[in-house]
Amino acid sequence: MFKKGIIAAVLTAMFFAQSNLFAEENTRYDTSLCKVPRCDELSQENHLYIMNAEKLGLSEEQIKKLREIKSECDREFIFDRKKLREARLDLNEFLESDEIDMQKVGEKSKEISKLLHKFTIKRIKTKVQSMMILTDEQKERAKELFKK
């Protein structure tokens, strides 16, 4: 019984650590420049490009492409965030049960890790797609404008 308690505590700590890391990533661009509710980090960066189109010298075609990338990214994240929430709820239920099934806990933990990995890859792809639309001069302006 003591061993199960320790395992449950460790898994719960890992779960909350992942949650906090993920939450921190989502608030990175939550600045006075842009407070888009429920917008992921890179979608906000993309949104900042659009909001500052004049300062960056973006063409109408560039703005249109950036909006398309943002829309696609947002749609995918809505679906995957729902799956992540459900997986985390399932994991919590497994950890709160009297008999902890380590196989189920392990499988659910892997599912959560895969979803988080998918978020990371999608963020990188979104950033690359957005940056490919900008000219070198616009990229430099963006760096100056959005210094962290």
ROSE-4610 file (N, C-alpha, C; in Angstrom, 1 decimal, always signed):
// ROSE-4610
residu = [M/M/M/F/F/F/K/K/K/K/K/K/G/G/G/I/I/I/I/I/I/A/A/A/A/A/A/V/V/V/L/L/L/T/T/T/A/A/A/M/M/M/F/F/F/F/F/F/A/A/A/Q/Q/Q/S/S/S/N/N/N/L/L/L/F/F/F/A/A/A/E/E/E/E/E/E/N/N/N/T/T/T/R/R/R/Y/Y/Y/D/D/D/T/T/T/S/S/S/L/L/L/C/C/C/K/K/K/V/V/V/P/P/P/R/R/R/C/C/C/D/D/D/E/E/E/L/L/L/S/S/S/Q/Q/Q/E/E/E/N/N/N/H/H/H/L/L/L/Y/Y/Y/I/I/I/M/M/M/N/N/N/A/A/A/E/E/E/K/K/K/L/L/L/G/G/G/L/L/L/S/S/S/E/E/E/E/E/E/Q/Q/Q/I/I/I/K/K/K/K/K/K/L/L/L/R/R/R/E/E/E/I/I/I/K/K/K/S/S/S/E/E/E/C/C/C/D/D/D/R/R/R/E/E/E/F/F/F/I/I/I/F/F/F/D/D/D/R/R/R/K/K/K/K/K/K/L/L/L/R/R/R/E/E/E/A/A/A/R/R/R/L/L/L/D/D/D/L/L/L/N/N/N/E/E/E/F/F/F/L/L/L/E/E/E/S/S/S/D/D/D/E/E/E/I/I/I/D/D/D/M/M/M/Q/Q/Q/K/K/K/V/V/V/G/G/G/E/E/E/K/K/K/S/S/S/K/K/K/E/E/E/I/I/I/S/S/S/K/K/K/L/L/L/L/L/L/H/H/H/K/K/K/F/F/F/T/T/T/I/I/I/K/K/K/R/R/R/I/I/I/K/K/K/T/T/T/K/K/K/V/V/V/Q/Q/Q/S/S/S/M/M/M/M/M/M/I/I/I/L/L/L/T/T/T/D/D/D/E/E/E/Q/Q/Q/K/K/K/E/E/E/R/R/R/A/A/A/K/K/K/E/E/E/L/L/L/F/F/F/K/K/K/K/K/K]
num = [1/1/1/2/2/2/3/3/3/4/4/4/5/5/5/6/6/6/7/7/7/8/8/8/9/9/9/10/10/10/11/11/11/12/12/12/13/13/13/14/14/14/15/15/15/16/16/16/17/17/17/18/18/18/19/19/19/20/20/20/21/21/21/22/22/22/23/23/23/24/24/24/25/25/25/26/26/26/27/27/27/28/28/28/29/29/29/30/30/30/31/31/31/32/32/32/33/33/33/34/34/34/35/35/35/36/36/36/37/37/37/38/38/38/39/39/39/40/40/40/41/41/41/42/42/42/43/43/43/44/44/44/45/45/45/46/46/46/47/47/47/48/48/48/49/49/49/50/50/50/51/51/51/52/52/52/53/53/53/54/54/54/55/55/55/56/56/56/57/57/57/58/58/58/59/59/59/60/60/60/61/61/61/62/62/62/63/63/63/64/64/64/65/65/65/66/66/66/67/67/67/68/68/68/69/69/69/70/70/70/71/71/71/72/72/72/73/73/73/74/74/74/75/75/75/76/76/76/77/77/77/78/78/78/79/79/79/80/80/80/81/81/81/82/82/82/83/83/83/84/84/84/85/85/85/86/86/86/87/87/87/88/88/88/89/89/89/90/90/90/91/91/91/92/92/92/93/93/93/94/94/94/95/95/95/96/96/96/97/97/97/98/98/98/99/99/99/100/100/100/101/101/101/102/102/102/103/103/103/104/104/104/105/105/105/106/106/106/107/107/107/108/108/108/109/109/109/110/110/110/111/111/111/112/112/112/113/113/113/114/114/114/115/115/115/116/116/116/117/117/117/118/118/118/119/119/119/120/120/120/121/121/121/122/122/122/123/123/123/124/124/124/125/125/125/126/126/126/127/127/127/128/128/128/129/129/129/130/130/130/131/131/131/132/132/132/133/133/133/134/134/134/135/135/135/136/136/136/137/137/137/138/138/138/139/139/139/140/140/140/141/141/141/142/142/142/143/143/143/144/144/144/145/145/145/146/146/146/147/147/147/148/148/148]
x = [+0.8/+0.0/+0.9/+1.9/+2.8/+3.5/+3.9/+4.5/+3.6/+2.3/+1.4/+1.2/+1.2/+1.1/+2.2/+3.4/+4.6/+4.5/+4.1/+4.0/+3.0/+1.8/+0.8/+1.3/+2.0/+2.5/+3.5/+4.4/+5.4/+4.7/+3.7/+3.0/+2.2/+1.6/+0.8/+1.7/+2.9/+3.9/+4.3/+4.6/+5.0/+3.9/+2.6/+1.5/+1.4/+1.5/+1.4/+2.6/+3.7/+4.9/+4.7/+4.2/+3.9/+2.8/+1.8/+0.7/+1.3/+2.1/+2.7/+3.6/+4.4/+5.3/+4.4/+3.4/+2.5/+1.8/+1.4/+0.7/+1.6/+2.9/+3.9/+4.1/+4.1/+4.3/+3.2/+2.0/+0.8/+0.8/+1.5/+1.4/+2.6/+3.5/+4.7/+4.5/+3.5/+3.3/+2.1/+1.7/+0.6/+1.1/+1.3/+1.8/+0.8/+1.1/+0.2/+0.0/+0.9/+0.8/-0.4/-0.5/-1.5/-2.0/-3.3/-4.0/-5.1/-4.8/-5.8/-6.2/-7.4/-7.8/-7.7/-7.2/-7.1/-6.3/-5.4/-4.5/-3.2/-2.8/-1.5/-0.3/+0.8/+2.0/+2.3/+2.4/+2.8/+1.6/+0.5/-0.7/-0.7/-0.3/-0.3/+0.9/+2.0/+3.1/+2.6/+1.9/+1.4/+0.4/-0.4/-1.4/-0.7/+0.4/+1.2/+1.7/+2.1/+2.6/+1.4/+0.2/-0.9/-1.3/-1.3/-1.6/-0.7/+0.6/+1.6/+2.0/+1.0/+1.3/+1.9/+1.4/+1.9/+3.4/+3.7/+5.0/+6.0/+5.5/+6.4/+6.4/+5.5/+5.4/+4.9/+3.9/+3.3/+2.4/+2.4/+1.5/+0.1/-0.9/-2.2/-2.1/-1.3/-1.1/-0.5/+0.5/+1.2/+0.2/-0.6/-1.6/-2.5/-3.0/-3.9/-3.3/-2.1/-1.4/-1.2/-0.8/-0.7/-2.0/-3.1/-4.4/-4.8/-4.5/-4.8/-4.0/-2.7/-1.8/-2.4/-2.8/-3.3/-4.6/-5.5/-6.8/-6.6/-5.7/-5.4/-4.8/-3.9/-3.3/-4.3/-5.1/-6.1/-7.1/-7.5/-8.5/-7.9/-6.6/-5.9/-5.8/-5.4/-5.2/-6.4/-7.6/-8.8/-9.1/-9.0/-9.3/-8.3/-7.0/-6.0/-6.0/-6.4/-6.5/-7.6/-8.7/-9.8/-9.3/-8.6/-8.1/-7.1/-6.3/-5.3/-6.1/-7.1/-7.9/-8.5/-9.1/-9.7/-8.7/-7.5/-6.5/-6.0/-5.9/-5.5/-6.5/-7.8/-8.9/-8.9/-8.7/-8.6/-7.4/-6.3/-5.1/-5.4/-6.0/-6.4/-7.3/-8.3/-9.2/-8.4/-7.5/-6.7/-5.9/-5.3/-4.5/-5.3/-6.5/-7.3/-8.1/-8.0/-8.7/-7.9/-8.7/-8.1/-7.0/-7.2/-6.3/-5.7/-4.5/-3.9/-3.3/-3.9/-3.4/-2.3/-1.1/+0.1/+0.1/-0.4/-0.5/-1.3/-2.5/-3.4/-2.7/-2.1/-1.4/-0.3/+0.5/+1.6/+1.1/+0.0/-0.6/-1.1/-1.8/-2.4/-1.3/-0.2/+0.9/+1.6/+1.7/+2.3/+1.4/+0.1/-0.8/-0.7/-0.6/-0.4/+1.0/+2.0/+3.3/+3.3/+2.6/+2.4/+1.7/+0.7/-0.1/+0.8/+1.5/+2.4/+3.5/+4.0/+5.0/+4.4/+3.1/+2.4/+2.3/+2.0/+1.9/+3.2/+4.3/+5.6/+5.9/+5.7/+6.0/+5.1/+3.9/+3.0/+3.4/+3.8/+4.3/+5.5/+6.4/+7.6/+7.2/+6.3/+5.9/+5.2/+4.3/+3.6/+4.6/+5.6/+6.6/+7.4/+7.8/+8.5/+7.6/+6.4/+5.5/+5.3/+5.1/+4.9/+6.2/+7.3/+8.6/+8.9/+8.5/+8.8/+8.0/+7.0/+6.1/+6.8/+7.6/+8.2/+9.5/+9.8/+11.1/+12.2/+13.4/+14.5/+14.4/+14.0/+13.9/+12.7/+11.6/+10.5/+10.8/+11.6/+12.0/+12.9/+13.7/+14.5/+13.7/+12.7/+11.8/+11.0/+10.6/+9.8/+10.6/+11.9/+12.8/+12.9/+13.1/+13.2/+11.9/+10.8/+9.5/+9.0/+9.4/+8.9/+10.0/+11.0/+12.1/+11.6/+12.1/+11.6/+12.4]
y = [-1.2/+0.0/+1.3/+1.3/+2.4/+2.6/+1.5/+1.6/+2.3/+1.9/+2.5/+3.9/+4.3/+5.7/+6.6/+6.0/+6.7/+6.8/+5.7/+5.8/+6.8/+6.8/+7.7/+9.2/+9.4/+10.8/+11.2/+10.3/+10.6/+10.9/+10.1/+10.3/+11.6/+11.9/+13.1/+14.3/+14.2/+15.3/+15.5/+14.4/+14.5/+15.1/+14.7/+15.2/+16.7/+17.2/+18.7/+19.4/+18.8/+19.5/+19.7/+18.7/+18.8/+19.9/+19.9/+20.9/+22.3/+22.5/+23.8/+24.3/+23.3/+23.7/+24.1/+23.3/+23.6/+24.9/+25.2/+26.5/+27.7/+27.5/+28.6/+28.9/+27.8/+28.1/+28.9/+28.7/+29.4/+30.8/+31.3/+32.6/+33.5/+32.9/+33.5/+34.9/+35.0/+36.2/+37.0/+36.7/+37.4/+38.7/+39.6/+41.0/+42.0/+43.3/+44.3/+44.5/+44.0/+44.0/+43.1/+42.0/+41.0/+40.1/+40.2/+39.3/+38.6/+37.7/+36.9/+35.7/+35.7/+34.6/+33.2/+32.2/+30.8/+30.7/+31.6/+31.5/+30.9/+29.9/+29.3/+30.2/+29.9/+30.8/+31.2/+30.3/+30.6/+31.2/+30.9/+31.5/+33.0/+33.3/+34.7/+35.4/+34.7/+35.4/+35.7/+34.8/+35.0/+36.2/+36.2/+37.3/+38.6/+38.6/+39.9/+40.4/+39.4/+39.8/+40.6/+40.0/+40.5/+41.9/+42.0/+43.2/+44.4/+44.0/+45.0/+44.9/+44.6/+44.4/+45.7/+46.9/+48.1/+48.3/+48.1/+48.3/+47.4/+46.1/+45.1/+45.2/+46.0/+46.2/+44.9/+44.3/+43.1/+43.4/+42.6/+42.8/+42.1/+42.4/+41.8/+40.3/+39.8/+38.4/+37.7/+38.4/+37.9/+37.8/+38.8/+38.8/+37.7/+37.5/+36.4/+35.0/+34.8/+33.6/+33.4/+34.4/+34.3/+34.0/+34.6/+34.3/+32.8/+32.3/+30.9/+30.0/+30.3/+29.5/+29.5/+30.7/+30.8/+30.1/+30.1/+29.4/+27.9/+27.4/+26.0/+25.5/+26.3/+26.0/+26.0/+27.0/+27.1/+25.9/+25.5/+24.4/+23.1/+22.8/+21.6/+21.6/+22.8/+22.9/+22.7/+23.2/+23.0/+21.5/+20.8/+19.3/+18.6/+18.9/+18.2/+18.6/+19.8/+20.2/+19.5/+19.3/+18.5/+17.1/+16.5/+15.1/+15.1/+16.2/+16.2/+16.4/+17.2/+17.4/+16.1/+15.3/+14.1/+13.0/+13.0/+12.1/+12.4/+13.7/+14.1/+13.7/+13.9/+13.5/+12.0/+11.2/+9.8/+9.4/+10.0/+9.7/+10.0/+11.1/+11.4/+10.4/+10.0/+8.9/+7.6/+7.3/+6.1/+6.2/+7.4/+7.6/+7.7/+8.1/+8.3/+7.0/+6.0/+4.7/+4.0/+3.1/+2.3/+1.3/+0.8/-0.2/+0.5/+0.9/+1.6/+0.6/+0.7/-0.2/+0.5/+0.1/+0.7/+0.6/-0.4/-0.5/+0.6/+0.8/+1.9/+3.3/+3.4/+4.7/+4.9/+3.9/+4.0/+4.4/+3.7/+4.0/+5.4/+5.8/+7.2/+8.2/+7.9/+8.9/+9.0/+7.9/+7.9/+8.7/+8.5/+9.3/+10.8/+11.2/+12.6/+13.1/+12.3/+12.7/+12.8/+11.9/+12.0/+13.3/+13.6/+14.9/+16.1/+16.1/+17.3/+17.4/+16.2/+16.2/+16.8/+16.4/+16.8/+18.4/+18.9/+20.4/+21.0/+20.5/+21.0/+21.1/+19.9/+19.9/+20.8/+20.9/+21.8/+23.3/+23.6/+25.0/+25.3/+24.4/+24.6/+24.8/+23.9/+24.0/+25.3/+25.7/+27.0/+28.2/+28.1/+29.2/+29.2/+28.1/+28.0/+28.5/+28.0/+28.5/+30.0/+30.5/+32.0/+32.7/+32.3/+33.0/+32.9/+31.8/+31.6/+32.7/+33.2/+34.2/+35.6/+35.8/+37.1/+37.2/+38.4/+38.7/+38.8/+38.8/+38.9/+40.3/+41.3/+42.6/+42.6/+42.0/+41.9/+41.1/+40.0/+39.2/+40.0/+40.9/+41.7/+42.8/+43.3/+44.3/+43.6/+42.4/+41.6/+41.3/+41.0/+40.7/+42.0/+43.1/+44.4/+44.7/+44.5/+44.9/+44.0/+42.8/+41.8/+41.3/+42.1/+41.7/+41.2/+40.0/+39.4/+39.9]
z = [+0.0/+0.0/+0.0/+0.8/+0.9/-0.5/-1.1/-2.4/-3.5/-3.4/-4.4/-4.1/-2.8/-2.5/-3.0/-2.9/-3.5/-5.0/-5.6/-7.1/-7.5/-6.8/-7.2/-7.0/-5.9/-5.6/-6.7/-7.1/-8.2/-9.5/-9.9/-11.1/-11.1/-10.0/-9.8/-10.0/-9.4/-9.4/-10.9/-11.6/-13.0/-13.8/-13.5/-14.3/-14.1/-12.9/-12.6/-13.2/-13.2/-13.8/-15.2/-15.9/-17.3/-17.6/-16.7/-16.9/-16.7/-15.8/-15.5/-16.7/-17.2/-18.3/-19.5/-19.8/-20.9/-20.7/-19.5/-19.3/-19.4/-19.0/-19.2/-20.6/-21.5/-22.9/-23.5/-23.0/-23.6/-23.2/-22.2/-21.7/-22.1/-22.9/-23.2/-24.0/-24.8/-25.6/-25.0/-23.8/-23.2/-22.7/-23.6/-23.3/-23.6/-23.3/-23.6/-25.1/-25.9/-27.3/-27.8/-27.2/-27.7/-26.6/-26.4/-25.4/-26.1/-26.9/-27.6/-26.7/-26.3/-25.4/-26.1/-25.4/-25.8/-27.1/-27.3/-28.4/-28.0/-28.7/-28.3/-28.7/-28.2/-28.3/-29.7/-30.6/-32.0/-32.8/-32.5/-33.1/-32.7/-31.5/-31.0/-31.8/-31.9/-32.7/-34.1/-34.7/-36.0/-36.0/-35.0/-34.8/-34.6/-33.9/-33.8/-35.1/-36.0/-37.3/-38.0/-37.9/-38.6/-38.0/-36.7/-36.0/-36.4/-36.6/-36.9/-38.4/-39.2/-40.7/-41.3/-40.9/-41.4/-41.0/-39.7/-39.3/-39.9/-40.2/-40.8/-42.3/-42.9/-44.3/-45.0/-44.4/-45.0/-46.1/-47.2/-48.3/-47.9/-48.7/-48.5/-48.6/-49.6/-49.8/-48.6/-48.0/-46.8/-45.7/-45.5/-44.4/-44.6/-45.8/-46.1/-45.7/-46.1/-45.8/-44.3/-43.6/-42.2/-41.5/-42.0/-41.4/-41.6/-42.8/-43.1/-42.2/-42.0/-41.1/-39.7/-39.2/-37.9/-37.7/-38.7/-38.6/-38.6/-39.4/-39.4/-38.1/-37.6/-36.3/-35.2/-35.1/-34.1/-34.1/-35.3/-35.5/-34.9/-35.3/-34.8/-33.3/-32.8/-31.3/-30.5/-31.0/-30.3/-30.2/-31.2/-31.2/-30.3/-30.4/-29.6/-28.2/-27.9/-26.4/-25.8/-26.5/-25.9/-25.6/-26.5/-26.3/-25.1/-25.0/-23.9/-22.5/-22.5/-21.3/-20.8/-21.8/-21.5/-21.0/-21.6/-21.2/-19.8/-19.5/-18.1/-17.1/-17.5/-16.6/-16.3/-17.4/-17.3/-16.3/-16.5/-15.7/-14.3/-14.0/-12.6/-12.0/-12.8/-12.3/-12.0/-12.8/-12.6/-11.3/-11.1/-9.9/-8.6/-8.7/-7.5/-7.1/-8.0/-7.7/-6.5/-5.9/-4.8/-5.3/-6.4/-7.1/-8.3/-8.2/-9.4/-10.4/-11.6/-12.7/-13.4/-13.1/-13.7/-15.2/-15.8/-17.3/-17.8/-17.3/-17.7/-17.5/-16.3/-16.0/-17.1/-17.3/-18.3/-19.7/-20.1/-21.5/-21.6/-20.5/-20.5/-20.5/-19.7/-19.7/-21.0/-21.7/-23.1/-24.0/-23.9/-24.8/-24.5/-23.3/-22.9/-23.5/-23.4/-23.9/-25.4/-26.1/-27.6/-28.0/-27.2/-27.5/-27.3/-26.2/-26.0/-27.0/-27.5/-28.6/-29.8/-30.1/-31.3/-31.2/-30.1/-29.9/-30.2/-29.7/-30.0/-31.4/-32.1/-33.5/-34.3/-34.0/-34.7/-34.5/-33.3/-33.0/-33.9/-34.0/-34.8/-36.3/-36.8/-38.1/-38.4/-37.5/-37.6/-37.7/-36.8/-36.8/-38.1/-38.6/-39.9/-41.0/-41.1/-42.1/-42.1/-40.9/-40.8/-41.2/-40.8/-41.1/-42.6/-43.2/-44.7/-45.5/-44.9/-45.7/-45.6/-44.5/-44.4/-45.2/-45.6/-46.3/-45.2/-45.6/-44.6/-43.8/-44.6/-43.9/-42.9/-43.3/-42.4/-41.1/-41.3/-40.2/-39.2/-39.7/-38.9/-38.1/-38.8/-38.2/-37.1/-37.4/-36.4/-35.1/-35.3/-34.2/-33.3/-33.9/-33.2/-32.5/-33.2/-32.7/-31.5/-31.6/-30.5/-29.6/-29.4/-28.5/-27.2/-26.8/-25.6/-24.4]
